[in-house]
Amino acid sequence: MRQIGKVAVLGAGTMGAAIAGHCANAGLEVELLDIAPGDGSDDNYAVVKGGYDRMSKARPPALMAKSVPDRIRLGNFEDDFDRISGADWIVEAIIEKLQPKRELWERVEATAKPDAILSSNTSGIPLHQVSEGRSDGFRRRFLGTHFFNPPRYLKLLEIIPTEDTDPEVVEFVRTFGERVLGKGGVIAKDTPNFIGNRLGSFAGMQSVTYAFENGYTTEEIDAITGPLVGHPKTATFRLNDTVGLDIAVGVAENLYEAVPEDESREDLKPHPKLNEMLDKKLLGNKTGSGFYKRDRRDGKTVFDVLDLETFEYRPAEDPDVPLVSQAREQGDLAERLRFIMDSAEKDRHAKYLRDTMLPYLAYSARRIPEISDTLVDADHAMEWGFGHKAGPFRTWDMLGVEETVNRMKSLDIEVAPWVETMLGAGNESFYKTDEGGHELAYSPGSGKYEAVYRDPMVVSLDALRGEGRELERNDSASLLDLGDGVLCLEFHSRGNSIDGNTLEIGKKALAALERDDVVGLVIGNEGQNFCVGANLGEVAFAAKGGMLDMIEKRVTALQDLLMAFKYAPKPVVSAPKGQTLGGGLEICLHSDRVVAAGETYMGLVEAGVGLIPAGGGTKELARRIVSRPLSRVGDVPVLPFLQKAFETIAMAKVSASGLEAREIGFLDRDDVVLMNPEHLISTAKREVLDLLQNYAPPERGKNVFAAGRTARAALEVGVKSLQWGRFASEYDGVVAGQAARVLTGGDLSLGQWVPEEYLLKLEREGFLALLENSQTHERIEAMLKTGKPLRN
């Protein structure tokens, strides 16, 4: 059975180094090689080191944790080329010139093992030209694997087979990309810029040109081309600043030269003003200025905007765009888009969206089947590579296919013949669902609807709901049947926060674990974030009203529920992703196992709102970080472990990834970190079934070490030092003091082992004491208003 454990990446430029970094994030051993300098330098590794260093210092970070670099070994093509002989997958990402690529692949063929997967990250050179002259065995294993930058964060992986590529290799790479690297694979044709950059370049260049030639300001366009139409907040011009104008223009210019037969080729040409910006090095974030420039005035960060007539910067304005609020009132994305199209004759901003969106939809259809055989892959390329909520064909379906075709014709926009054929056959949409609930997509090649490829590891909770497998539900949470006796506790409150309704369904999940037909529980959801903690609005309302008794009951109920999950008769597995904060992390800390996404940001952040963790989080860090080493080793100094747990709470540390969460101590060695967040529910279910074999809940007892007053005093002295150095405020010290009190056992004179319930009581007391303080109220109000912590 084919497996990939070791990867060789050839080329340590921007993409090569980033691909190497993400492969290491996924747990693979990586050889990263590049040329030796060849300039008489004493350091034969200067080139590869330079590329690696730029990648390792990138922002946002390319690497997920401090341990990741241990899996990357640097080398050069002269001294270390033989290392690739042990690689299961070899990725080439060198300069975009045909001859150097051919020469390198000739060397690879002579050195690589005979079953290694061979791929190129090129997007500008036809793959069949790269593999020309190589053996049949080479060509069967060779294909394109085009990552989008940055590979850690962008889901899209374009897989480009040649006519000679073995279909088994293509399917293996797709599955490997999904399950190991966390990618969404689309199958693209070996055509210039493949799918994503072909459609993205057209959309980007024609929309910018239309704005310039019709008098729209930068601020206006960015106000209407972001979330309003299902696109990221970077919208149009901020996106160019983020990507780098040189990259965006370079891709478009290369594409223009490579597609002389494209009927819309002239729309790919960058507007002359973009070339003027290039000449002035106004490239965006990488040069500090592009369409926008960050500045500081009156002690505040501001963004100035480029005047494209004078090429001077002026203060950015808040544009008057009534369309934004009007469209948002309509409802979901489909309703907003239909409203915008209907408003185009009377609203200039709606006209802009109509006159740029419809050409993009029509262009996408005219490129099928040239760039892809399926509408699904074209849609996914834009959804996964550009962050669009809906690709071109799903967008077109939202607008109504026939109605949109009529609009296109009225604007003299060319409609692909196959779309007319589809409508003529009585088919009203690109996608539909069959009687069994399976999604189908129209195939321009066959003229029929064909089943949409589904990743077998993806479990859709909404689909289960549609099948009648939702057992309990209220406004904040649901209990669903995953099959095989495994249930799923799903949060769907705002931010997936914990409130009274959440606890109500949690209790029903707990009761269900007593049934003979239930074997375990998964706690997970399909939201962007697993759980942002307690509903802070509820806490603020109750605290202002002096209802501390109600808050105490709510805190006690949460502690009781999580302790009941911990000691439940059946396995409980949490599946976090995104923000997993406060109570969200406490849920994970009380689970038998955690299956976390690579992009999981875990932290006990209560100190930021003037509180301490009181759902068992403080107790759990005392148990995991302090008590566990003592129980294993015995006579070791307790203070270093205690200091780590204390700082984690007092400084509200949040992991930058699932891997870093393990380094901090939020995850155990047996917990699982997956690169693909869509696989969490299915993998968590499998973990439940695996744990079920000979399962027994943990033993209760005096299993937490409370270090006593002397250790508490040491922690408090550390806080005083920070205050004297003005690194911590006076009230930071009050909050930290409560954390220190809980971690060390309150007023215990000597260190001793205590039951968990002892620390839970201290948690409640500390939490309620802080809630009585007006400075905690100020911190909570500031967080609710601004989303940022207040240092008072």
Secondary structure in CASP SS format (residue, H / E / C, confidence):
PFRMAT SS
TARGET T0000
AUTHOR 0000-0000-0000
METHOD secondary structure of the structure
MODEL  1
M C 1.00
R C 1.00
Q C 1.00
I C 1.00
G C 1.00
K E 1.00
V E 1.00
A E 1.00
V E 1.00
L E 1.00
G C 1.00
A C 1.00
G C 1.00
T H 1.00
M H 1.00
G H 1.00
A H 1.00
A H 1.00
I H 1.00
A H 1.00
G H 1.00
H H 1.00
C H 1.00
A H 1.00
N H 1.00
A C 1.00
G C 1.00
L C 1.00
E E 1.00
V E 1.00
E E 1.00
L E 1.00
L E 1.00
D E 1.00
I C 1.00
A C 1.00
P C 1.00
G C 1.00
D C 1.00
G C 1.00
S C 1.00
D C 1.00
D C 1.00
N C 1.00
Y C 1.00
A H 1.00
V H 1.00
V H 1.00
K H 1.00
G H 1.00
G H 1.00
Y H 1.00
D H 1.00
R H 1.00
M H 1.00
S H 1.00
K C 1.00
A C 1.00
R C 1.00
P C 1.00
P C 1.00
A C 1.00
L C 1.00
M C 1.00
A C 1.00
K C 1.00
S C 1.00
V H 1.00
P H 1.00
D H 1.00
R H 1.00
I E 1.00
R E 1.00
L E 1.00
G E 1.00
N E 1.00
F C 1.00
E C 1.00
D C 1.00
D C 1.00
F H 1.00
D H 1.00
R H 1.00
I H 1.00
S H 1.00
G H 1.00
A C 1.00
D C 1.00
W E 1.00
I E 1.00
V E 1.00
E E 1.00
A C 1.00
I C 1.00
I C 1.00
E C 1.00
K C 1.00
L H 1.00
Q H 1.00
P H 1.00
K H 1.00
R H 1.00
E H 1.00
L H 1.00
W H 1.00
E H 1.00
R H 1.00
V H 1.00
E H 1.00
A H 1.00
T H 1.00
A C 1.00
K C 1.00
P C 1.00
D C 1.00
A C 1.00
I E 1.00
L E 1.00
S E 1.00
S E 1.00
N C 1.00
T C 1.00
S C 1.00
G C 1.00
I C 1.00
P C 1.00
L H 1.00
H H 1.00
Q H 1.00
V H 1.00
S C 1.00
E C 1.00
G C 1.00
R C 1.00
S C 1.00
D H 1.00
G H 1.00
F H 1.00
R H 1.00
R H 1.00
R H 1.00
F E 1.00
L E 1.00
G E 1.00
T E 1.00
H E 1.00
F E 1.00
F C 1.00
N C 1.00
P C 1.00
P C 1.00
R C 1.00
Y C 1.00
L C 1.00
K C 1.00
L E 1.00
L E 1.00
E E 1.00
I E 1.00
I E 1.00
P E 1.00
T C 1.00
E C 1.00
D C 1.00
T C 1.00
D C 1.00
P H 1.00
E H 1.00
V H 1.00
V H 1.00
E H 1.00
F H 1.00
V H 1.00
R H 1.00
T H 1.00
F H 1.00
G H 1.00
E H 1.00
R H 1.00
V C 1.00
L C 1.00
G C 1.00
K C 1.00
G E 1.00
G E 1.00
V E 1.00
I E 1.00
A C 1.00
K C 1.00
D C 1.00
T C 1.00
P C 1.00
N C 1.00
F C 1.00
I C 1.00
G H 1.00
N H 1.00
R H 1.00
L H 1.00
G H 1.00
S H 1.00
F H 1.00
A H 1.00
G H 1.00
M H 1.00
Q H 1.00
S H 1.00
V H 1.00
T H 1.00
Y H 1.00
A H 1.00
F H 1.00
E H 1.00
N C 1.00
G C 1.00
Y C 1.00
T C 1.00
T H 1.00
E H 1.00
E H 1.00
I H 1.00
D H 1.00
A H 1.00
I H 1.00
T C 1.00
G C 1.00
P H 1.00
L H 1.00
V H 1.00
G C 1.00
H C 1.00
P C 1.00
K C 1.00
T C 1.00
A C 1.00
T C 1.00
F H 1.00
R H 1.00
L H 1.00
N H 1.00
D H 1.00
T H 1.00
V H 1.00
G C 1.00
L H 1.00
D H 1.00
I H 1.00
A H 1.00
V H 1.00
G H 1.00
V H 1.00
A H 1.00
E H 1.00
N H 1.00
L H 1.00
Y H 1.00
E H 1.00
A H 1.00
V C 1.00
P C 1.00
E C 1.00
D C 1.00
E C 1.00
S C 1.00
R H 1.00
E H 1.00
D H 1.00
L H 1.00
K C 1.00
P C 1.00
H C 1.00
P H 1.00
K H 1.00
L H 1.00
N H 1.00
E H 1.00
M H 1.00
L H 1.00
D H 1.00
K C 1.00
K C 1.00
L C 1.00
L C 1.00
G E 1.00
N H 1.00
K H 1.00
T H 1.00
G C 1.00
S E 1.00
G C 1.00
F C 1.00
Y E 1.00
K E 1.00
R E 1.00
D E 1.00
R E 1.00
R E 1.00
D C 1.00
G C 1.00
K E 1.00
T E 1.00
V E 1.00
F E 1.00
D E 1.00
V E 1.00
L E 1.00
D C 1.00
L C 1.00
E C 1.00
T C 1.00
F C 1.00
E C 1.00
Y E 1.00
R E 1.00
P E 1.00
A C 1.00
E C 1.00
D C 1.00
P C 1.00
D C 1.00
V C 1.00
P H 1.00
L H 1.00
V H 1.00
S H 1.00
Q H 1.00
A H 1.00
R H 1.00
E C 1.00
Q C 1.00
G C 1.00
D C 1.00
L H 1.00
A H 1.00
E H 1.00
R H 1.00
L H 1.00
R H 1.00
F H 1.00
I H 1.00
M H 1.00
D H 1.00
S C 1.00
A C 1.00
E C 1.00
K C 1.00
D C 1.00
R H 1.00
H H 1.00
A H 1.00
K H 1.00
Y H 1.00
L H 1.00
R H 1.00
D H 1.00
T H 1.00
M H 1.00
L H 1.00
P H 1.00
Y H 1.00
L H 1.00
A H 1.00
Y H 1.00
S H 1.00
A H 1.00
R H 1.00
R C 1.00
I C 1.00
P C 1.00
E C 1.00
I C 1.00
S C 1.00
D C 1.00
T C 1.00
L H 1.00
V H 1.00
D H 1.00
A H 1.00
D H 1.00
H H 1.00
A H 1.00
M H 1.00
E H 1.00
W H 1.00
G H 1.00
F H 1.00
G C 1.00
H C 1.00
K C 1.00
A C 1.00
G C 1.00
P H 1.00
F H 1.00
R H 1.00
T H 1.00
W H 1.00
D H 1.00
M H 1.00
L H 1.00
G C 1.00
V H 1.00
E H 1.00
E H 1.00
T H 1.00
V H 1.00
N H 1.00
R H 1.00
M H 1.00
K H 1.00
S H 1.00
L C 1.00
D C 1.00
I C 1.00
E C 1.00
V C 1.00
A C 1.00
P H 1.00
W H 1.00
V H 1.00
E H 1.00
T H 1.00
M H 1.00
L H 1.00
G H 1.00
A C 1.00
G C 1.00
N C 1.00
E C 1.00
S C 1.00
F C 1.00
Y E 1.00
K E 1.00
T E 1.00
D C 1.00
E C 1.00
G C 1.00
G C 1.00
H C 1.00
E E 1.00
L E 1.00
A E 1.00
Y E 1.00
S E 1.00
P C 1.00
G C 1.00
S C 1.00
G C 1.00
K E 1.00
Y E 1.00
E E 1.00
A E 1.00
V C 1.00
Y C 1.00
R C 1.00
D C 1.00
P C 1.00
M C 1.00
V C 1.00
V C 1.00
S C 1.00
L H 1.00
D H 1.00
A H 1.00
L H 1.00
R H 1.00
G H 1.00
E C 1.00
G C 1.00
R C 1.00
E E 1.00
L E 1.00
E E 1.00
R E 1.00
N C 1.00
D C 1.00
S C 1.00
A E 1.00
S E 1.00
L E 1.00
L E 1.00
D E 1.00
L E 1.00
G E 1.00
D C 1.00
G C 1.00
V E 1.00
L E 1.00
C E 1.00
L E 1.00
E E 1.00
F E 1.00
H C 1.00
S C 1.00
R H 1.00
G H 1.00
N H 1.00
S C 1.00
I E 1.00
D C 1.00
G H 1.00
N H 1.00
T H 1.00
L H 1.00
E H 1.00
I H 1.00
G H 1.00
K H 1.00
K H 1.00
A H 1.00
L H 1.00
A H 1.00
A H 1.00
L C 1.00
E C 1.00
R C 1.00
D C 1.00
D C 1.00
V C 1.00
V C 1.00
G E 1.00
L E 1.00
V E 1.00
I E 1.00
G E 1.00
N C 1.00
E C 1.00
G C 1.00
Q C 1.00
N C 1.00
F C 1.00
C E 1.00
V C 1.00
G C 1.00
A E 1.00
N C 1.00
L H 1.00
G H 1.00
E H 1.00
V H 1.00
A H 1.00
F H 1.00
A H 1.00
A H 1.00
K H 1.00
G C 1.00
G C 1.00
M C 1.00
L H 1.00
D H 1.00
M H 1.00
I H 1.00
E H 1.00
K H 1.00
R H 1.00
V H 1.00
T H 1.00
A H 1.00
L H 1.00
Q H 1.00
D H 1.00
L H 1.00
L H 1.00
M H 1.00
A H 1.00
F H 1.00
K H 1.00
Y C 1.00
A C 1.00
P C 1.00
K C 1.00
P C 1.00
V E 1.00
V E 1.00
S E 1.00
A E 1.00
P C 1.00
K C 1.00
G E 1.00
Q E 1.00
T E 1.00
L E 1.00
G C 1.00
G H 1.00
G H 1.00
L H 1.00
E H 1.00
I H 1.00
C H 1.00
L H 1.00
H C 1.00
S C 1.00
D C 1.00
R E 1.00
V E 1.00
V E 1.00
A E 1.00
A E 1.00
G C 1.00
E C 1.00
T E 1.00
Y E 1.00
M E 1.00
G E 1.00
L C 1.00
V C 1.00
E H 1.00
A H 1.00
G H 1.00
V H 1.00
G C 1.00
L C 1.00
I C 1.00
P C 1.00
A C 1.00
G C 1.00
G C 1.00
G H 1.00
T H 1.00
K H 1.00
E H 1.00
L H 1.00
A H 1.00
R H 1.00
R H 1.00
I H 1.00
V H 1.00
S H 1.00
R H 1.00
P H 1.00
L H 1.00
S H 1.00
R H 1.00
V H 1.00
G C 1.00
D C 1.00
V C 1.00
P C 1.00
V C 1.00
L H 1.00
P H 1.00
F H 1.00
L H 1.00
Q H 1.00
K H 1.00
A H 1.00
F H 1.00
E H 1.00
T H 1.00
I H 1.00
A H 1.00
M C 1.00
A C 1.00
K C 1.00
V E 1.00
S C 1.00
A C 1.00
S C 1.00
G H 1.00
L H 1.00
E H 1.00
A H 1.00
R H 1.00
E H 1.00
I H 1.00
G C 1.00
F C 1.00
L C 1.00
D C 1.00
R C 1.00
D C 1.00
D C 1.00
V E 1.00
V E 1.00
L E 1.00
M C 1.00
N C 1.00
P H 1.00
E H 1.00
H H 1.00
L H 1.00
I H 1.00
S H 1.00
T H 1.00
A H 1.00
K H 1.00
R H 1.00
E H 1.00
V H 1.00
L H 1.00
D H 1.00
L H 1.00
L H 1.00
Q C 1.00
N C 1.00
Y C 1.00
A C 1.00
P C 1.00
P C 1.00
E C 1.00
R C 1.00
G C 1.00
K C 1.00
N C 1.00
V E 1.00
F E 1.00
A E 1.00
A C 1.00
G C 1.00
R H 1.00
T H 1.00
A H 1.00
R H 1.00
A H 1.00
A H 1.00
L H 1.00
E H 1.00
V H 1.00
G H 1.00
V H 1.00
K H 1.00
S H 1.00
L H 1.00
Q H 1.00
W H 1.00
G C 1.00
R C 1.00
F C 1.00
A C 1.00
S C 1.00
E H 1.00
Y H 1.00
D H 1.00
G H 1.00
V H 1.00
V H 1.00
A H 1.00
G H 1.00
Q H 1.00
A H 1.00
A H 1.00
R H 1.00
V H 1.00
L H 1.00
T H 1.00
G C 1.00
G C 1.00
D C 1.00
L C 1.00
S C 1.00
L C 1.00
G C 1.00
Q E 1.00
W E 1.00
V E 1.00
P C 1.00
E H 1.00
E H 1.00
Y H 1.00
L H 1.00
L H 1.00
K H 1.00
L H 1.00
E H 1.00
R H 1.00
E H 1.00
G H 1.00
F H 1.00
L H 1.00
A H 1.00
L H 1.00
L H 1.00
E C 1.00
N C 1.00
S H 1.00
Q H 1.00
T H 1.00
H H 1.00
E H 1.00
R H 1.00
I H 1.00
E H 1.00
A H 1.00
M H 1.00
L H 1.00
K H 1.00
T H 1.00
G C 1.00
K C 1.00
P C 1.00
L C 1.00
R C 1.00
N C 1.00
END
